[in-house]
C-alpha cells in the first residue's frame, strides 16, 4: 500500500472481528513507534503489547466499556485482539539535554514545549499508520479514560502512559458523532509564508 493510501485509509476504528492479529505484524507495528522522532534522540518511549484477554478485559472495565455498550456502541476495547500502550519517560529528555552536546550556556534548555509529549504523539501516529499498512485497523483511547493503566501493566513511576491503541481486524462500527463536524476548509488550515487569518 502506498503511503498516501495508508494516510487516506486511517481512521479511529471502534469495533473488531474476534480473530487474533499475527504476532509478526504486531511486532512490526510496535517497532514503528520506535521509528518516531525523539528530541535529541532521547528515545524515551516504551511500548507494551497486550494480547492476554483477561488484561484486555480489565482495561476495558476500567475504561467503563459496559456503560459505553449500554449507550449503543460496540465493546471495542475488550474485543480488540491487541492493545498497544505507549509510555514516555520525561526524565530521559532532561537527562539527554544535560549532556555536554545539548547544554546551552552550561545548562539544560528552557523547554518551550514538553517535547516528550510531542514525540509521544509522533509515536502514536506511527503505530496508527503501521496498523493500516499491515491491513489492520486501530483506535485510540486516552489514558484519562483508564485511571489505573499504570497499575494494570506494572509500569514504573517514571513512565507516563499516554493511552491504549486498540489493534485488530476491522468490523462494522458506529462512527463517532464527531465525524459529522467535517474537516475545516483548507483555506482556514493551510497557509503559505505567513498566517493570513480566516477568510473575510
Secondary structure as UniProt FT lines:
FT   HELIX           3..9
FT   HELIX           23..33
FT   TURN            34..35
FT   HELIX           39..41
FT   STRAND          45..50
FT   HELIX           53..62
FT   TURN            63..64
FT   HELIX           65..70
FT   TURN            71..72
FT   HELIX           76..79
FT   STRAND          82..88
FT   HELIX           90..96
FT   TURN            97..98
FT   HELIX           100..102
FT   TURN            105..106
FT   HELIX           115..133
FT   TURN            134..135
FT   STRAND          137..142
FT   HELIX           143..145
FT   TURN            147..148
FT   HELIX           149..153
FT   TURN            157..158
FT   STRAND          160..168
FT   HELIX           177..181
FT   HELIX           186..189
//
